[in-house]
Structure formats: structure tokens, C-alpha cells
């Protein structure tokens, strides 16, 4: 995961969370990986998109149903689902 955050030896620990977004009787699972710390730069994308101050990185993957150990492509309304889940988790 250090490669995703462009850091082979991260100064801050990387946390992984499983997010489940329910829509009626369906559920959509995502994995949120993040690191934060006062010594990390402010995440400009989160400030511009959601108006929140976050020092660090956030990375989200969709979890596949058949093979939960492998991420799958995000599709359709997944971006809206991720926006909702991240706002609920980070804010």
C-alpha cells in the first residue's frame, strides 16, 4: 500500500477500513485506506471537493462479490456511493 501513497516507508501508519453502503436491500462494499498526520501535507482534493481539511491521503477500492480479496472496477453510481461513505467516515 505504500506504493499507492507514493511512499515506500510511510511516516504515518496506513489504516484500512471496510465501508458498506446500503441501498434498500442491496449493499455495496468498499475498502478505504488512509493515512493522516500533522506532518503530512493538506489534501487539496478533499478540501476542494468536500470542503474538509485533511492532512494525508485517502484511497478507495470497490470490493468484489465473488472474490472479496480482489478489487474490481468502479462503475455506475459508485462515485456517489464513495462520496457518501467517505463524507460519513471522515467528516
Secondary structure, DSSP 8 states (H G I E B T S, - for coil): -TTTTT-SS-SS--EEEEEEEEETTEEEEEEEEEEE-TTS-B-HHHHHHH----BEEEEEEEE-SS-TTSEE---TTHHHHHHHHHHHHH-
